Amino acid sequence: MHSPLLLTLKSRPMLAILYGASLALGLLVALPLFSTLTAEDADSLAPLRMLPGFDYTVYSDFMAENEKAVSPLLRVGRWVGVAYLLLSVFFAGGILYRFTQPGFAQPGNTKPGLGFRTVDFWRASSTYFGRYLRLLGVTGLFVFSAGLIWLVIGALAIVALTDTFTERGLFGIGAGAFGLFSIAVTFILCVGDYAKVIMFRDDERGAFRAFGTAVRFVWRNLRATYGRYWLLIGLGTGLFGLYFVLDELIGMSNWFTIGLMLLIQQAFILSRIVLKVWNLGIAYNLYGQTGTLRAHMPTGDVAPM
């Protein structure tokens, strides 16, 4: 796992592009929202009262008075979330192309190539966007199916055992169904990442075929693939928890602490981007070490759609 991480950390121009895109999308909502709050709150103390922590009562009172001005911006925020998802799909090809540096995928290599060409990154991103967009649809279909199945199973189990178990027992059944749903969804998302690698390295154009091949590959190498995927989830969850601990310790009581928490927040956003790139690098490296490749894309060439 160290070789993909090494190349990820040394890919500062690529990380800057990914971070800049994420920051730009965030500012599309943050700046208008800040202007609206500044114009609407007048002498209201609600924004200041929510700085130390979220207070639903204060939030609901503020929204009751300013809902017409704020609600459209919140809807824009949801559309920005969709745009961020599509942007993540777009950049996947460029990220994987970064790992085609000479000698990177060779077992035991600890000095991956460091060259980065922005034009190749953008070209690879645009080249594979169509394929990965279809793969997103396939992955979403399976995630929806898994959610529906475990929702139905959990609901039927609760209804059937209502007279047998206490509320605590029924809650346990619901939590168990949610846990199995989480396992199924994370497995599907892990498979989706390896399907991206297969479409990239094997020049596979069929999203369903790539997904099926990825399912077999992940299942045969469950510990190396899904196990590492959960390790990265654990790291991300730990960073998320650390952020809230720092937020609780530092607070946002003045401009200095607000600025400090803003810097910490951006550092955590950048760390999440690093985890995402690292995850794709692990998948690329692991799939390349299995000896199942049918084709290898030479550095400097981007295959057509």
DOLO-344095 format. One record per residue (C-alpha): residue number from 0; residue in one letter; chain; x, y, z. Coordinates in steps of 0.001 Angstrom, whole numbers, m for minus. Layout:
# residues N
> NUM:a:A:X:Y:Z
...
END
This chain:
# residues 305
> 0:m:A:0:0:0
> 1:h:A:2966:2306:484
> 2:s:A:3819:2656:m3214
> 3:p:A:408:4114:m4257
> 4:l:A:482:6384:m1207
> 5:l:A:3990:7589:m2085
> 6:l:A:2978:8493:m5614
> 7:t:A:m246:10098:m4367
> 8:l:A:1584:12377:m1949
> 9:k:A:4130:13340:m4618
> 10:s:A:1381:14153:m7140
> 11:r:A:956:17682:m5841
> 12:p:A:m216:19216:m9163
> 13:m:A:m2965:16582:m9455
> 14:l:A:m3992:17021:m5811
> 15:a:A:m4091:20781:m6400
> 16:i:A:m6471:20284:m9350
> 17:l:A:m8757:17998:m7348
> 18:y:A:m8716:20290:m4314
> 19:g:A:m9267:23396:m6439
> 20:a:A:m12300:21824:m8127
> 21:s:A:m13742:20830:m4751
> 22:l:A:m13097:24314:m3334
> 23:a:A:m14687:26019:m6342
> 24:l:A:m17867:23958:m6003
> 25:g:A:m18004:24695:m2288
> 26:l:A:m17628:28425:m2849
> 27:l:A:m20516:28374:m5340
> 28:v:A:m22787:27749:m2372
> 29:a:A:m20806:29217:522
> 30:l:A:m20366:32752:m853
> 31:p:A:m24034:33334:m1846
> 32:l:A:m25140:31729:1430
> 33:f:A:m22858:34024:3429
> 34:s:A:m24132:37086:1545
> 35:t:A:m27727:36021:2092
> 36:l:A:m27216:35398:5801
> 37:t:A:m25483:38758:6159
> 38:a:A:m28378:40526:4435
> 39:e:A:m31185:38603:6117
> 40:d:A:m30059:38199:9706
> 41:a:A:m30103:41959:10384
> 42:d:A:m29715:42162:14149
> 43:s:A:m30421:38459:14685
> 44:l:A:m28043:36617:16981
> 45:a:A:m28958:33213:15506
> 46:p:A:m25796:32769:13380
> 47:l:A:m23568:33714:16312
> 48:r:A:m25483:31399:18662
> 49:m:A:m24871:28481:16298
> 50:l:A:m21121:29056:15998
> 51:p:A:m20206:27022:19125
> 52:g:A:m22380:24135:17878
> 53:f:A:m25550:23273:16000
> 54:d:A:m28762:24126:17838
> 55:y:A:m31911:22853:16128
> 56:t:A:m34196:25244:18018
> 57:v:A:m32174:28275:16921
> 58:y:A:m31964:26867:13375
> 59:s:A:m35715:26244:13097
> 60:d:A:m36538:29732:14416
> 61:f:A:m34098:31336:11971
> 62:m:A:m35450:29300:9025
> 63:a:A:m39025:30206:9953
> 64:e:A:m38137:33873:9501
> 65:n:A:m35795:33572:6487
> 66:e:A:m36878:30390:4691
> 67:k:A:m37769:32125:1411
> 68:a:A:m34264:33570:1088
> 69:v:A:m32255:30577:2357
> 70:s:A:m34145:27567:945
> 71:p:A:m33226:28240:m2725
> 72:l:A:m29544:28259:m1751
> 73:l:A:m29936:24953:77
> 74:r:A:m31477:23468:m3070
> 75:v:A:m28522:24792:m5044
> 76:g:A:m26305:23015:m2529
> 77:r:A:m27940:19711:m3401
> 78:w:A:m27320:20301:m7100
> 79:v:A:m23715:21173:m6302
> 80:g:A:m23497:17773:m4584
> 81:v:A:m24636:16135:m7827
> 82:a:A:m22061:18186:m9738
> 83:y:A:m19350:17053:m7312
> 84:l:A:m20313:13411:m7914
> 85:l:A:m20084:13879:m11675
> 86:l:A:m16772:15688:m11286
> 87:s:A:m15450:12757:m9243
> 88:v:A:m16459:10419:m12061
> 89:f:A:m14775:12713:m14576
> 90:f:A:m11453:12837:m12706
> 91:a:A:m11276:9049:m12170
> 92:g:A:m9665:8456:m15573
> 93:g:A:m7022:11099:m14963
> 94:i:A:m6250:9715:m11510
> 95:l:A:m5782:6197:m12864
> 96:y:A:m3668:7527:m15701
> 97:r:A:m1344:9038:m13100
> 98:f:A:m548:5510:m11952
> 99:t:A:718:4488:m15389
> 100:q:A:4091:6066:m14599
> 101:p:A:7016:3877:m15764
> 102:g:A:7661:969:m13423
> 103:f:A:4958:1896:m10931
> 104:a:A:2974:m1324:m11154
> 105:q:A:6014:m3569:m10878
> 106:p:A:6006:m5629:m7670
> 107:g:A:8533:m4350:m5161
> 108:n:A:8927:m969:m6841
> 109:t:A:9341:1765:m4228
> 110:k:A:10389:4624:m6514
> 111:p:A:7474:5312:m8833
> 112:g:A:7886:7803:m11649
> 113:l:A:7238:11368:m10644
> 114:g:A:6455:12981:m14004
> 115:f:A:3052:14652:m14270
> 116:r:A:1613:16308:m17353
> 117:t:A:m1569:18282:m16833
> 118:v:A:m2616:17887:m20464
> 119:d:A:m2457:14074:m20150
> 120:f:A:m4455:14215:m16931
> 121:w:A:m7257:16212:m18548
> 122:r:A:m7201:14101:m21711
> 123:a:A:m7465:10844:m19773
> 124:s:A:m10261:12274:m17631
> 125:s:A:m12317:13252:m20665
> 126:t:A:m11530:10013:m22507
> 127:y:A:m12932:7736:m19817
> 128:f:A:m15752:9970:m18587
> 129:g:A:m18388:8314:m20772
> 130:r:A:m17412:4822:m19680
> 131:y:A:m17318:5735:m16009
> 132:l:A:m20646:7544:m16260
> 133:r:A:m22229:4308:m17497
> 134:l:A:m20463:2452:m14706
> 135:l:A:m21907:4944:m12203
> 136:g:A:m25372:4014:m13444
> 137:v:A:m24636:291:m13031
> 138:t:A:m23176:818:m9545
> 139:g:A:m26147:2975:m8536
> 140:l:A:m28531:278:m9757
> 141:f:A:m26918:m2364:m7568
> 142:v:A:m26731:m7:m4558
> 143:f:A:m30440:773:m4938
> 144:s:A:m31253:m2932:m5268
> 145:a:A:m29248:m3788:m2148
> 146:g:A:m30933:m998:m202
> 147:l:A:m34394:m2134:m1303
> 148:i:A:m33702:m5782:m457
> 149:w:A:m32410:m5121:3053
> 150:l:A:m35122:m2529:3703
> 151:v:A:m37800:m5084:2834
> 152:i:A:m36100:m7849:4842
> 153:g:A:m35691:m5604:7896
> 154:a:A:m39270:m4309:7694
> 155:l:A:m40739:m7813:7314
> 156:a:A:m38643:m9115:10215
> 157:i:A:m39778:m6279:12477
> 158:v:A:m43440:m6753:11539
> 159:a:A:m43248:m10528:12019
> 160:l:A:m41517:m10294:15408
> 161:t:A:m43353:m7290:16862
> 162:d:A:m45212:m9431:19401
> 163:t:A:m42124:m11483:20278
> 164:f:A:m39419:m8895:20939
> 165:t:A:m39273:m5736:23005
> 166:e:A:m38521:m2345:21470
> 167:r:A:m34852:m2898:22200
> 168:g:A:m34923:m6229:20375
> 169:l:A:m36720:m4713:17382
> 170:f:A:m34151:m1932:17318
> 171:g:A:m31419:m4594:17255
> 172:i:A:m33079:m6277:14295
> 173:g:A:m33261:m2959:12461
> 174:a:A:m29633:m2191:13301
> 175:g:A:m28600:m5652:12085
> 176:a:A:m30420:m5128:8782
> 177:f:A:m28738:m1728:8418
> 178:g:A:m25348:m3295:9156
> 179:l:A:m25852:m5929:6456
> 180:f:A:m26997:m3181:4092
> 181:s:A:m23790:m1234:4856
> 182:i:A:m21658:m4300:4131
> 183:a:A:m23474:m4882:836
> 184:v:A:m23181:m1232:m243
> 185:t:A:m19495:m925:633
> 186:f:A:m18817:m4185:m1228
> 187:i:A:m20605:m2799:m4301
> 188:l:A:m18680:483:m4105
> 189:c:A:m15405:m1439:m3754
> 190:v:A:m16338:m3501:m6813
> 191:g:A:m17122:m268:m8653
> 192:d:A:m13587:1027:m8050
> 193:y:A:m12049:m2186:m9402
> 194:a:A:m14430:m2024:m12369
> 195:k:A:m12931:1395:m13153
> 196:v:A:m9472:m148:m13122
> 197:i:A:m10611:m2983:m15399
> 198:m:A:m12175:m558:m17879
> 199:f:A:m8959:1458:m17838
> 200:r:A:m6332:m1280:m17948
> 201:d:A:m8166:m3843:m20084
> 202:d:A:m9787:m1235:m22356
> 203:e:A:m13192:m2678:m21430
> 204:r:A:m16109:m602:m22730
> 205:g:A:m19028:m2561:m21293
> 206:a:A:m19987:m1337:m17828
> 207:f:A:m21875:m4536:m16886
> 208:r:A:m19039:m6766:m18109
> 209:a:A:m16465:m4742:m16187
> 210:f:A:m18627:m4845:m13080
> 211:g:A:m19073:m8615:m13347
> 212:t:A:m15335:m9151:m13810
> 213:a:A:m14663:m6890:m10837
> 214:v:A:m17105:m8864:m8663
> 215:r:A:m15219:m12094:m9396
> 216:f:A:m11845:m10429:m8838
> 217:v:A:m12823:m8834:m5516
> 218:w:A:m14462:m12051:m4292
> 219:r:A:m11374:m14129:m5119
> 220:n:A:m9141:m11580:m3371
> 221:l:A:m11555:m10515:m643
> 222:r:A:m8998:m9794:2060
> 223:a:A:m6617:m7859:m194
> 224:t:A:m9381:m5834:m1894
> 225:y:A:m12385:m5444:382
> 226:g:A:m10249:m5651:3513
> 227:r:A:m8066:m2757:2390
> 228:y:A:m11160:m848:1314
> 229:w:A:m12501:m1094:4864
> 230:l:A:m9111:m57:6209
> 231:l:A:m9341:3177:4244
> 232:i:A:m12934:3632:5428
> 233:g:A:m11643:3266:8971
> 234:l:A:m8952:5877:8349
> 235:g:A:m11507:8274:6896
> 236:t:A:m13871:7699:9809
> 237:g:A:m11020:8292:12258
> 238:l:A:m10149:11592:10571
> 239:f:A:m13811:12560:10632
> 240:g:A:m13975:11853:14364
> 241:l:A:m10737:13756:14963
> 242:y:A:m12217:16790:13222
> 243:f:A:m15196:16829:15584
> 244:v:A:m12904:16405:18594
> 245:l:A:m10863:19429:17462
> 246:d:A:m14059:21347:16778
> 247:e:A:m15224:20631:20315
> 248:l:A:m11862:21563:21855
> 249:i:A:m11199:24713:19823
> 250:g:A:m14728:25968:19323
> 251:m:A:m15542:29007:17180
> 252:s:A:m15907:31824:19672
> 253:n:A:m13886:34496:17851
> 254:w:A:m12346:35279:14468
> 255:f:A:m9083:33537:15328
> 256:t:A:m10732:30224:16226
> 257:i:A:m13049:30534:13214
> 258:g:A:m10026:30960:10918
> 259:l:A:m8172:28129:12639
> 260:m:A:m11115:25752:12223
> 261:l:A:m11425:26822:8580
> 262:l:A:m7794:25818:7968
> 263:i:A:m8308:22528:9794
> 264:q:A:m11442:21879:7762
> 265:q:A:m9571:22408:4491
> 266:a:A:m6783:20106:5689
> 267:f:A:m9344:17366:6320
> 268:i:A:m10913:17932:2891
> 269:l:A:m7471:17518:1322
> 270:s:A:m6876:14344:3361
> 271:r:A:m10148:12912:2052
> 272:i:A:m8987:13595:m1513
> 273:v:A:m5683:11843:m735
> 274:l:A:m7591:8803:576
> 275:k:A:m9682:8681:m2589
> 276:v:A:m6647:8826:m4884
> 277:w:A:m4786:6324:m2698
> 278:n:A:m7712:3909:m2914
> 279:l:A:m7696:3965:m6720
> 280:g:A:m3911:3559:m6690
> 281:i:A:m4195:467:m4489
> 282:a:A:m6800:m1005:m6832
> 283:y:A:m4665:m251:m9882
> 284:n:A:m1562:m1765:m8310
> 285:l:A:m3292:m4866:m6933
> 286:y:A:m5077:m5677:m10175
> 287:g:A:m1844:m5216:m12092
> 288:q:A:m24:m7713:m9853
> 289:t:A:m2458:m10570:m10519
> 290:g:A:m1127:m11305:m14002
> 291:t:A:m4637:m11189:m15487
> 292:l:A:m4070:m8142:m17674
> 293:r:A:m4945:m8475:m21330
> 294:a:A:m3471:m5130:m22321
> 295:h:A:m1260:m2455:m20825
> 296:m:A:m1609:1150:m21854
> 297:p:A:1833:2684:m22538
> 298:t:A:2604:5960:m20840
> 299:g:A:1775:8949:m23015
> 300:d:A:m1066:7288:m24943
> 301:v:A:m4719:7642:m24064
> 302:a:A:m7008:5137:m25678
> 303:p:A:m10001:6490:m27594
> 304:m:A:m13567:6121:m26325
END
